[in-house]
Amino acid sequence: MANESTLVIIKPDGLKKSLTGNILSRLSETKLKIIGAKVLCVDTELANRHYQHLKNEPFYSELIKYITGKLHGDSRVMALVYWGEKAISKVRAIAGETNPEKADPVSVRGAYGRILTSGLYENVIHASSSPEEAEREIKLWFKPEEIVQELYPTEEKSLPNTKRRVWK
C-alpha cells in the first residue's frame, strides 16, 4: 500500500478544553509522521471553502460558527498533516464516527465529543475522508513551504506587489 497524506484539524472546542495533548497522544498510536502543523484562527472564507460540500445542509451556518470559534469564544484550531501508510483510515479509526454518540467510546469523538441541543455534532476533530478530499483540504489549509515533504506538484511564481509580514 502506498503512503498517503491526510489533514487533521483539532477544532476550537478541542483547544479551548485543552484536549490537544490527549488527541495528539492518541494520533501518535498510528505511527504516522507529522509533516505539517500550525495553530491558526479560521475566518469565514476558509470555513466556507472547507465545508463547501455541506453548504445546502440545514446545519451549515451552525457548522461555520463552530469551526470559526463563534460557539466557544475561541477561534483557534490546530491543523496538522499526517503522512504514511494508510494514513486516512488510521486517523479516521482513532477519530471515530462523526456522530459522537455512535462513536466508539475510546475514539477521540467518542471520548470528547457531544451533540448540541441544535443537533450539531461538536466532535472535536476533523479528519479527511478520502485521498481526493485530503489533497483539496491540505492545499486549502497549508502553503507548500509549510509542509516539510513534497506532497503535490508545485511551481515557482513571482507575485507582483505581494506584501508579507516579517519580523522586525
ROTIKE-883615 format. One record per residue: residue number from 1; x, y, z of N, C-alpha, C in turn. Coordinates in steps of 0.2 Angstrom, whole numbers, plus 5000, padded with zeros to 4 digits. Example, Ala and Ser with C-alpha at 12.3 -4.5 7.8 and 13.67 -1.06 7.14 Angstrom:
PT_k_neast_nnorth_nup_caeast_canorth_caup_ceast_cnorth_cup
PT_1_5066_4972_5039_5062_4978_5039_5066_4984_5039
PT_2_5064_4989_5035_5068_4995_5036_5064_5000_5039
***
This chain:
PT_k_neast_nnorth_nup_caeast_canorth_caup_ceast_cnorth_cup
PT_1_5004_4994_5000_5000_5000_5000_5004_5006_5000
PT_2_5003_5011_4996_5007_5017_4995_5005_5022_5001
PT_3_5010_5026_5002_5009_5031_5008_5004_5036_5005
PT_4_5001_5039_5010_4996_5045_5008_4996_5050_5014
PT_5_4993_5056_5013_4993_5061_5017_4986_5062_5019
PT_6_4985_5065_5025_4978_5067_5027_4978_5073_5032
PT_7_4973_5077_5031_4973_5083_5036_4969_5081_5042
PT_8_4971_5084_5047_4968_5083_5054_4967_5090_5057
PT_9_4961_5092_5059_4960_5098_5062_4957_5097_5069
PT_10_4961_5100_5074_4958_5100_5081_4954_5106_5082
PT_11_4948_5105_5082_4943_5111_5082_4943_5115_5088
PT_12_4940_5121_5088_4940_5126_5093_4939_5123_5100
PT_13_4934_5119_5101_4932_5116_5107_4938_5111_5110
PT_14_4941_5108_5105_4947_5104_5107_4952_5108_5110
PT_15_4954_5114_5107_4959_5118_5110_4956_5122_5117
PT_16_4950_5124_5117_4948_5128_5122_4948_5123_5129
PT_17_4946_5117_5128_4946_5112_5133_4953_5109_5134
PT_18_4958_5111_5131_4965_5109_5132_4965_5101_5131
PT_19_4962_5099_5125_4962_5092_5123_4968_5090_5118
PT_20_4972_5095_5116_4977_5095_5111_4982_5089_5113
PT_21_4984_5089_5118_4989_5084_5120_4986_5077_5120
PT_22_4980_5076_5123_4977_5070_5123_4976_5067_5116
PT_23_4973_5072_5111_4972_5070_5105_4978_5068_5101
PT_24_4984_5072_5102_4990_5071_5098_4993_5064_5101
PT_25_4992_5063_5107_4994_5056_5110_4991_5050_5107
PT_26_4984_5051_5106_4980_5046_5103_4982_5045_5095
PT_27_4983_5051_5092_4985_5050_5085_4992_5047_5084
PT_28_4997_5048_5089_5003_5045_5089_5003_5037_5088
PT_29_4998_5034_5091_4997_5027_5090_4997_5025_5083
PT_30_4996_5029_5078_4996_5027_5071_5003_5026_5068
PT_31_5008_5029_5072_5015_5029_5069_5016_5032_5063
PT_32_5011_5037_5061_5012_5041_5055_5016_5047_5057
PT_33_5019_5050_5052_5023_5056_5053_5019_5062_5052
PT_34_5020_5067_5057_5018_5074_5056_5022_5078_5051
PT_35_5020_5080_5046_5024_5084_5041_5022_5091_5040
PT_36_5017_5093_5044_5015_5100_5044_5010_5101_5050
PT_37_5011_5107_5053_5007_5108_5059_5007_5116_5060
PT_38_5001_5118_5062_5001_5126_5064_4994_5127_5068
PT_39_4995_5132_5072_4989_5135_5075_4986_5141_5071
PT_40_4980_5141_5070_4978_5147_5066_4970_5149_5069
PT_41_4968_5155_5067_4961_5157_5068_4958_5156_5061
PT_42_4952_5153_5061_4948_5151_5055_4944_5157_5053
PT_43_4945_5160_5048_4940_5165_5046_4934_5162_5042
PT_44_4929_5166_5041_4923_5164_5037_4924_5161_5030
PT_45_4929_5164_5027_4931_5162_5020_4934_5155_5020
PT_46_4939_5154_5024_4942_5147_5025_4936_5142_5027
PT_47_4932_5144_5032_4927_5139_5034_4922_5137_5028
PT_48_4920_5142_5024_4916_5141_5019_4919_5137_5013
PT_49_4925_5138_5012_4929_5134_5007_4930_5127_5010
PT_50_4931_5126_5016_4932_5119_5019_4926_5115_5019
PT_51_4920_5118_5020_4914_5115_5021_4909_5116_5015
PT_52_4912_5118_5009_4908_5119_5003_4903_5113_5001
PT_53_4905_5107_5002_4901_5102_5001_4895_5101_5005
PT_54_4895_5105_5011_4889_5104_5015_4885_5111_5015
PT_55_4886_5115_5010_4883_5122_5011_4875_5121_5010
PT_56_4872_5116_5008_4865_5115_5007_4862_5112_5013
PT_57_4866_5110_5018_4863_5106_5024_4860_5111_5029
PT_58_4855_5109_5032_4852_5114_5037_4856_5116_5043
PT_59_4861_5112_5044_4866_5114_5050_4872_5118_5048
PT_60_4872_5120_5041_4878_5123_5038_4880_5130_5042
PT_61_4876_5134_5044_4878_5140_5047_4880_5139_5054
PT_62_4877_5134_5057_4880_5132_5064_4887_5129_5064
PT_63_4888_5125_5058_4894_5122_5057_4900_5128_5056
PT_64_4898_5133_5052_4903_5138_5051_4904_5142_5058
PT_65_4899_5143_5062_4900_5146_5068_4905_5142_5073
PT_66_4904_5135_5072_4908_5131_5076_4915_5131_5074
PT_67_4917_5130_5068_4924_5130_5066_4927_5137_5066
PT_68_4924_5142_5066_4927_5149_5067_4927_5151_5074
PT_69_4925_5147_5078_4925_5148_5086_4920_5152_5089
PT_70_4915_5154_5085_4910_5159_5087_4905_5155_5093
PT_71_4905_5149_5093_4901_5145_5098_4905_5144_5104
PT_72_4912_5145_5104_4916_5144_5110_4920_5150_5112
PT_73_4919_5155_5109_4923_5161_5111_4931_5160_5110
PT_74_4933_5155_5106_4940_5154_5105_4940_5152_5097
PT_75_4943_5156_5093_4944_5154_5086_4950_5150_5084
PT_76_4954_5148_5089_4960_5144_5087_4958_5137_5085
PT_77_4962_5134_5080_4962_5127_5078_4969_5125_5077
PT_78_4970_5119_5078_4977_5116_5076_4976_5112_5070
PT_79_4979_5114_5064_4979_5110_5058_4985_5106_5057
PT_80_4985_5100_5056_4991_5095_5055_4990_5091_5049
PT_81_4996_5090_5046_4996_5085_5040_5000_5079_5042
PT_82_4996_5073_5042_5000_5067_5044_5001_5063_5037
PT_83_5006_5059_5037_5008_5056_5031_5011_5049_5033
PT_84_5009_5044_5029_5012_5037_5030_5007_5032_5027
PT_85_5008_5026_5028_5004_5020_5025_4997_5020_5028
PT_86_4992_5020_5024_4985_5020_5026_4983_5026_5031
PT_87_4986_5032_5030_4986_5037_5034_4978_5039_5035
PT_88_4974_5039_5030_4967_5041_5031_4963_5037_5035
PT_89_4964_5030_5034_4960_5025_5038_4962_5025_5045
PT_90_4969_5025_5046_4972_5025_5053_4969_5031_5057
PT_91_4969_5037_5054_4967_5043_5058_4960_5043_5059
PT_92_4956_5041_5054_4949_5040_5055_4947_5035_5060
PT_93_4950_5030_5060_4949_5025_5066_4950_5028_5073
PT_94_4955_5031_5074_4956_5035_5080_4951_5040_5081
PT_95_4949_5044_5076_4945_5050_5077_4938_5047_5079
PT_96_4936_5041_5076_4929_5039_5077_4924_5041_5073
PT_97_4918_5039_5074_4912_5041_5070_4911_5048_5070
PT_98_4908_5051_5065_4906_5059_5065_4901_5060_5071
PT_99_4896_5056_5072_4892_5057_5077_4895_5054_5084
PT_100_4896_5059_5089_4899_5057_5095_4896_5051_5099
PT_101_4889_5051_5098_4885_5046_5102_4886_5039_5099
PT_102_4888_5039_5092_4889_5032_5089_4896_5030_5089
PT_103_4900_5035_5090_4907_5034_5090_4910_5029_5096
PT_104_4914_5025_5095_4917_5020_5100_4920_5025_5105
PT_105_4918_5023_5112_4920_5027_5117_4927_5028_5118
PT_106_4931_5024_5115_4938_5025_5116_4941_5029_5110
PT_107_4937_5031_5105_4939_5035_5100_4939_5043_5102
PT_108_4943_5047_5099_4943_5054_5101_4936_5057_5101
PT_109_4932_5056_5096_4925_5059_5096_4921_5055_5101
PT_110_4922_5049_5102_4918_5046_5107_4919_5048_5114
PT_111_4926_5049_5116_4928_5052_5122_4926_5059_5124
PT_112_4927_5063_5118_4927_5070_5120_4921_5074_5116
PT_113_4918_5071_5111_4913_5074_5108_4906_5075_5111
PT_114_4902_5079_5108_4895_5079_5111_4890_5082_5106
PT_115_4884_5081_5107_4879_5084_5102_4875_5090_5105
PT_116_4875_5095_5102_4872_5101_5105_4864_5100_5104
PT_117_4861_5104_5108_4853_5104_5108_4851_5105_5101
PT_118_4855_5109_5097_4853_5111_5090_4854_5105_5085
PT_119_4857_5100_5088_4859_5094_5084_4865_5094_5081
PT_120_4869_5099_5081_4876_5100_5079_4881_5095_5082
PT_121_4885_5091_5078_4890_5087_5081_4896_5091_5083
PT_122_4897_5092_5090_4903_5095_5092_4908_5089_5093
PT_123_4912_5088_5088_4916_5081_5088_4923_5082_5088
PT_124_4925_5088_5090_4932_5090_5092_4938_5089_5087
PT_125_4937_5085_5082_4942_5084_5077_4939_5083_5070
PT_126_4943_5085_5065_4941_5084_5058_4947_5079_5055
PT_127_4945_5074_5051_4950_5070_5048_4947_5069_5040
PT_128_4952_5070_5036_4950_5069_5029_4947_5062_5027
PT_129_4942_5062_5023_4938_5056_5021_4941_5052_5015
PT_130_4945_5055_5011_4947_5051_5005_4954_5055_5003
PT_131_4958_5051_4999_4964_5055_4996_4962_5061_4992
PT_132_4957_5061_4988_4955_5067_4985_4953_5073_4990
PT_133_4949_5071_4995_4947_5077_5000_4954_5079_5003
PT_134_4958_5074_5005_4964_5076_5009_4968_5081_5005
PT_135_4969_5080_4998_4973_5084_4994_4969_5091_4994
PT_136_4963_5091_4993_4959_5098_4992_4960_5101_4999
PT_137_4959_5098_5004_4960_5101_5011_4967_5103_5013
PT_138_4972_5099_5011_4979_5101_5013_4981_5107_5009
PT_139_4979_5108_5003_4980_5113_4998_4977_5120_5001
PT_140_4971_5119_5004_4967_5124_5006_4970_5127_5013
PT_141_4972_5123_5017_4975_5125_5024_4982_5126_5024
PT_142_4986_5123_5020_4993_5124_5020_4996_5127_5014
PT_143_5002_5131_5014_5006_5133_5008_5011_5127_5008
PT_144_5013_5126_5002_5019_5121_5000_5024_5122_5005
PT_145_5027_5128_5007_5033_5129_5011_5031_5127_5019
PT_146_5025_5126_5020_5023_5124_5027_5023_5117_5029
PT_147_5024_5113_5023_5025_5106_5024_5032_5104_5022
PT_148_5034_5099_5027_5042_5098_5026_5043_5092_5021
PT_149_5038_5090_5017_5039_5085_5012_5035_5087_5006
PT_150_5038_5085_5000_5034_5087_4994_5028_5082_4993
PT_151_5022_5084_4993_5016_5080_4993_5013_5080_4986
PT_152_5013_5086_4983_5009_5088_4977_5014_5092_4972
PT_153_5013_5092_4966_5017_5096_4962_5016_5104_4963
PT_154_5022_5107_4963_5022_5114_4964_5026_5118_4959
PT_155_5025_5124_4958_5029_5128_4954_5031_5135_4957
PT_156_5036_5138_4954_5039_5144_4957_5035_5150_4953
PT_157_5033_5155_4957_5029_5160_4954_5031_5167_4957
PT_158_5032_5172_4953_5034_5178_4955_5027_5182_4956
PT_159_5026_5184_4962_5019_5188_4963_5021_5195_4964
PT_160_5019_5199_4959_5020_5207_4960_5016_5210_4966
PT_161_5019_5215_4969_5015_5219_4974_5013_5214_4980
PT_162_5017_5209_4981_5015_5205_4987_5018_5207_4993
PT_163_5013_5208_4998_5016_5210_5005_5016_5204_5009
PT_164_5021_5204_5014_5021_5199_5018_5024_5201_5025
PT_165_5021_5199_5030_5023_5201_5037_5030_5198_5038
PT_166_5034_5202_5041_5041_5199_5043_5043_5201_5050
PT_167_5047_5198_5053_5049_5200_5060_5053_5207_5059
PT_168_5052_5211_5064_5056_5217_5064_5063_5216_5067
***
